[in-house]
Amino acid sequence: MTFRHTDTLFVGIPCKTPSRVEAGPLTNFIRGHLEHSLSPSQLRELERAAKVPYDAPVNEGYTTTRVEGLCPGMHRLYSLGHDPLLGLVVGVSDILTGRMTTIDKNGKIAVQVIERYAHLQKTDVVQALVTQLMHFFSDVTTPAGLPAPGMALFNLMQFGSIGNEKATIAEIVQGMYWQGYDFVQFCSQSIPVAVCEILVRFAYAFRKVKGGTPVKDAIPLSTNREKNPKLGTMLFTAHSIATAANAGIVAFTKTPMAVSYPQWIAFAKYSYQQLRWVFIEKPAARDRYVRTAIDEQLRDVYGDIDELFEEVAAASIVLG
């Protein structure tokens, strides 16, 4: 319930207007803060300092291998260097090699040199990484923004038949980015996920403290089943409920723009951990427990036998 209320009331569904992207108050606050964090002159100076070889906005006059769908409003979704996650590896690599790595709207991967930007190649890894981070910041402050982390990989998913238009997963995600589902929306949607996480961990710690556990030992920083045996299951249950709530919102609104990408990532993470615990770790832990109990009982039996043998031996009369 907490997730649904926070997501619905504060995060909202992004909607592209002629001037900017609008959503809930929380999302609008983050977006406005980023857009006004630099003055126009500071932004221009940052853009000049953060030019990169993979920033071709269109095909004409830039690319030798055509990238389908490449245009000013969509090129950041197709260029892996603009992905906030993949860009830390692919983008830095492109800066060091003077290339542009893309996955176009049809799922075709291309790696090519943009001759107009060849002079922007760097030779130092640290300098390339700094340039990459500066380029991230210069782009995230613009109305078009950056795609959500890992969003570029959905261009490979050229399958599915969703909605009345029978769109593929790739087409759905491309449409979402075009309509304003970007890195800012991802960050805003991450807040309800964090709230869910904090509340569950706080409830778990409160329960342990109430049971007599010292506060220092009750803080559940780890989901290690040996240290916090029930925390993983509680987190899995909470995120399952939150994900089901998000699925209900998507079904009710009939728009993929309502999808909480961070929530589904959290659900996938805890689902994997829960399945691993149920089918692999728990049976192994039970087996270790049984074996340990048997070993302890055997040691007790052998100890009793040794004591009995010593008593019998002490009471015996040896005839020589």
Disulfide bonds with the S-S distance in Angstrom:
none
